[in-house]
Amino acid sequence: MPCSPADLQRRRRWTQAGFFALFLVAPALNLLRFDLHEAQLWVLGQRWSLGIAAFQRGELDAAGVTLSILLRGVLPALLLIGTFLAVAWRYGRVYCGWLCPHFSLVEGLNALLLRASGKLSLWDRTRQPGSSPRKAWWPVFVLTALGCGFLWAITLLTYLLPPREIWGGLVTGTLTANQARFIGIATLVFTAELTLARHLFCRFGCAVGFFQSLAWMANPRALVMAFERERAAECRDCEPSPDSCENACPMRLRPRTVKRLMFSCAQCGQCLDACSQSHATRSPGPSLTWQIDLQAVRESLPSRRKH
């Protein structure tokens, strides 16, 4: 039995929380990091070597090190990238909406800013319908953005240097000048991005998201949020509502439009959840639905127009 949009959102939240925690602890567990001190890549708790050091010690000949680089470097990278793009080709930016730690912060900061200002972005000219901003939430929003920027800076550094060294240096105040400088600058950059441009980064600045979108756009049968345009009249009553689909999208997109205008859709399903709630008392249910294969093709047709 398929789960409801609300249940799907709960599952997505748990998935996001799990991957967020994994992202933070991965360097400490040596699941994935590159140690600049040793020029050593760690993967799943194991040292990952391309055989270059063995070649320098005379333990491998040129043919051996070439084969090692191909098998342990080039081939895994191609498989990883190919698998990632194949998923995106079929399901779109599902990584962004269900796993990406940055997108989790975008959603959380959106909620805080909405409480503080009634807007989802500092650049919005008008407030969200039905919002009741309270100035008391401004310090919460600013401090959360600053705290997340600081955490992002430290976490990024632990992917490059031993986590024990960085966290120990923070606790004891023994960070090197370069380490402290990196954390300070990175904190300012991340905080500014999270405060001022988090949506713009997700939509236009993130290479991971951009290439997912390119793969998704190349497949007219890929998973897409489809709008039943023959039922467009039903949406007139809920358009001004704060719970409408067009106010629910964390990427600031308008779900009731053609696929080419949904280039940066993160497949989070929040518009579907909002539509389901607004149509709770109506039959036959929400006018937004996820479609795939032949049912998804019509959303890619250039003749389609938003109501």
C-alpha positions in Angstrom: 0.0 0.0 0.0 1.6 3.3 -1.1 2.3 5.8 1.7 0.6 9.1 2.0 2.4 12.4 1.1 2.6 13.2 4.9 4.2 9.8 5.6 6.6 10.2 2.7 7.7 13.6 4.2 8.4 11.9 7.5 10.5 9.3 5.8 12.4 11.9 3.9 13.1 13.8 7.2 14.6 10.7 8.7 16.6 10.0 5.6 17.9 13.6 5.6 18.8 13.4 9.3 20.6 10.1 8.9 22.7 11.4 6.0 23.4 14.7 7.8 24.8 12.8 10.7 26.8 10.6 8.4 28.3 13.6 6.6 29.5 15.0 10.0 31.0 11.8 11.3 32.5 10.4 8.1 35.9 12.0 8.5 36.3 10.9 12.2 35.4 7.3 11.1 37.7 7.5 8.1 34.7 6.6 5.9 35.8 9.2 3.4 38.5 11.9 3.7 41.8 12.9 2.2 44.7 13.5 4.7 46.9 16.4 3.5 49.6 15.5 6.0 50.0 12.0 4.5 48.6 12.7 1.0 46.5 9.7 1.7 42.9 8.9 0.7 40.8 7.0 3.3 37.7 5.1 2.1 35.5 3.0 4.4 38.1 2.9 7.1 40.9 1.7 4.7 43.8 3.5 3.1 43.1 3.8 -0.6 46.3 3.7 -2.6 46.8 4.1 -6.4 50.2 2.4 -6.2 52.2 5.5 -6.9 54.2 5.1 -3.6 54.9 1.5 -4.4 56.2 2.5 -7.8 58.5 5.1 -6.3 59.9 2.4 -4.0 60.5 0.2 -6.9 57.9 -2.4 -5.9 55.8 -1.9 -9.1 56.9 -1.4 -12.7 55.3 1.2 -15.0 52.7 -1.3 -16.3 51.8 -2.3 -12.8 51.2 1.2 -11.5 49.2 2.1 -14.7 46.9 -0.9 -14.1 46.6 0.1 -10.4 45.6 3.6 -11.3 43.0 2.4 -13.8 41.5 -0.2 -11.4 41.7 1.7 -8.2 41.3 5.3 -9.5 39.7 5.8 -12.9 37.3 2.8 -12.9 35.8 3.4 -9.4 35.4 7.1 -10.2 33.6 6.4 -13.5 31.3 3.8 -11.8 30.5 6.2 -9.1 29.8 9.1 -11.4 27.9 6.9 -13.9 25.7 5.4 -11.2 25.0 8.9 -9.7 24.0 10.3 -13.1 21.9 7.2 -14.0 19.8 7.7 -10.8 19.5 11.4 -11.7 18.5 10.5 -15.3 15.7 8.4 -13.9 14.6 10.2 -10.8 16.0 13.8 -11.1 17.7 15.6 -8.2 16.6 13.0 -5.7 20.0 13.3 -3.9 19.3 17.0 -3.3 15.8 16.5 -1.9 16.4 13.4 0.2 20.1 13.4 1.2 22.0 16.6 0.6 23.0 18.2 4.0 23.0 21.7 2.5 19.4 21.3 1.3 18.5 20.3 4.8 19.9 23.6 6.1 18.0 25.5 3.3 14.7 24.0 4.5 15.5 24.7 8.2 16.6 28.3 7.6 13.5 28.9 5.4 11.3 27.9 8.3 13.2 30.2 10.7 13.2 33.2 8.3 9.5 32.7 7.7 8.8 33.0 11.4 11.1 36.1 11.7 10.0 38.0 8.6 7.1 36.2 6.9 9.4 35.6 3.9 11.4 32.6 2.6 14.3 34.8 1.4 15.7 38.2 2.4 15.2 39.3 -1.3 11.4 38.6 -1.3 9.4 41.8 -1.8 6.2 40.5 -0.2 5.4 38.3 2.7 4.1 34.8 2.4 0.2 34.6 2.6 -1.0 34.1 6.1 2.4 34.7 7.8 2.7 36.3 11.2 6.3 37.4 11.6 7.8 37.9 15.0 11.0 39.9 15.6 12.0 37.5 18.4 12.9 34.9 15.7 15.6 37.1 14.0 18.3 36.3 16.5 17.5 32.6 16.2 17.8 32.8 12.4 21.1 34.7 12.4 22.7 32.6 15.1 21.5 29.4 13.4 23.1 30.5 10.1 26.3 31.5 11.9 26.4 28.2 13.8 25.8 26.2 10.6 28.5 28.2 8.8 31.0 27.5 11.6 30.1 23.8 11.6 30.4 23.6 7.8 33.9 25.2 8.0 35.1 22.8 10.7 33.6 19.7 8.9 35.2 20.7 5.6 38.6 21.0 7.3 38.2 17.6 8.9 37.8 16.1 5.4 41.4 17.4 4.7 43.1 17.1 8.1 42.8 14.6 10.9 39.5 15.3 12.8 41.2 14.7 16.2 43.7 17.4 15.4 41.1 20.0 14.4 38.6 19.3 17.2 41.4 19.0 19.7 42.9 22.3 18.5 39.5 24.0 18.9 39.0 22.7 22.5 42.5 23.5 23.7 43.0 26.6 21.6 46.0 25.2 19.8 44.9 25.5 16.1 47.7 26.7 13.8 47.4 30.1 12.2 46.4 28.7 8.9 43.8 26.4 10.4 42.3 29.2 12.4 42.4 31.5 9.3 40.7 28.8 7.2 37.9 28.3 9.7 37.3 32.0 10.2 37.1 32.8 6.4 35.1 29.7 5.6 32.6 30.5 8.4 32.0 34.0 7.0 31.6 32.7 3.5 29.2 29.9 4.5 27.2 32.1 6.8 26.8 34.7 4.1 25.7 32.1 1.6 23.2 30.5 4.0 21.8 33.9 5.0 21.7 35.6 1.6 22.0 33.2 -1.3 21.1 29.6 -0.2 18.4 29.2 -2.8 20.6 30.8 -5.5 23.4 28.4 -4.7 21.2 25.3 -4.9 19.6 26.4 -8.1 22.6 27.8 -10.0 25.9 27.4 -8.0 25.9 23.7 -7.1 27.7 21.5 -9.7 26.3 18.3 -8.1 22.7 19.6 -8.5 23.4 21.2 -11.9 24.6 17.9 -13.5 21.7 16.0 -11.9 19.3 18.4 -13.5 21.0 18.1 -16.9 20.7 14.3 -16.8 17.0 14.6 -15.7 16.1 17.0 -18.4 17.6 14.7 -21.0 15.0 12.0 -20.1 11.4 12.9 -20.9 10.3 9.7 -19.1 12.0 10.6 -15.8 10.1 11.1 -12.6 8.3 14.4 -12.6 5.7 16.3 -10.6 2.8 16.4 -13.0 -0.2 18.8 -12.8 -3.7 17.8 -13.9 -4.4 20.9 -15.9 -8.0 19.9 -16.6 -8.5 20.5 -12.8 -6.9 23.9 -12.7 -10.1 25.6 -11.6 -9.9 23.8 -8.3 -6.7 25.6 -7.5 -8.2 29.1 -7.5 -9.3 28.9 -3.9 -6.0 27.7 -2.5 -3.6 29.9 -4.4 -3.6 32.7 -1.7 -3.2 30.1 1.0 0.2 29.7 2.9 -0.2 26.0 2.5 -0.5 26.1 -1.3 1.9 24.1 -3.5 3.5 27.3 -4.8 4.4 28.5 -1.3 5.6 25.1 -0.2 8.6 24.6 -2.6 11.9 25.3 -0.8 13.6 25.9 -4.1 11.1 28.8 -4.8 9.7 27.0 -7.9 6.1 26.9 -9.2 5.1 23.2 -9.4 2.1 23.8 -11.7 4.2 24.4 -14.8 6.2 22.5 -17.5 9.2 20.4 -16.7 11.7 22.8 -18.5 10.7 25.5 -15.9 11.3 23.1 -13.1 15.0 22.6 -13.9 16.2 22.7 -10.3 13.3 20.7 -8.8 14.8 18.7 -5.9 12.1 16.0 -5.9 11.4 16.7 -2.2 7.6 16.3 -2.7 6.6 19.2 -0.4 4.4 20.6 -3.1 2.6 17.3 -3.3 2.1 17.2 0.5 0.7 20.8 0.4 -1.6 19.9 -2.5 -2.8 16.8 -0.7 -3.7 18.8 2.4 -5.5 21.6 0.5 -7.5 18.9 -1.5 -8.1 16.8 1.6 -11.9 17.3 1.4 -12.1 17.1 -2.4 -12.3 14.2 -4.7 -10.4 12.7 -6.5 -7.5 14.0 -4.4 -4.5 16.2 -5.2 -4.1 17.7 -8.6 -0.3 17.2 -8.3 1.1 13.7 -8.7 4.4 12.1 -9.3 4.5 10.5 -12.7 7.2 8.5 -14.5 7.7 6.8 -17.9 4.9 7.5 -20.5 2.8 9.4 -18.0 5.7 11.8 -17.5 6.2 12.6 -21.1 3.5 15.2 -21.4 5.2 17.4 -18.8 8.1 17.7 -21.3 6.0 18.8 -24.3 6.8 22.3 -25.4 3.1 23.0 -26.1 2.2 22.8 -22.4 1.5 26.0 -20.6 1.0 26.8 -16.9 -2.6 27.6 -16.0 
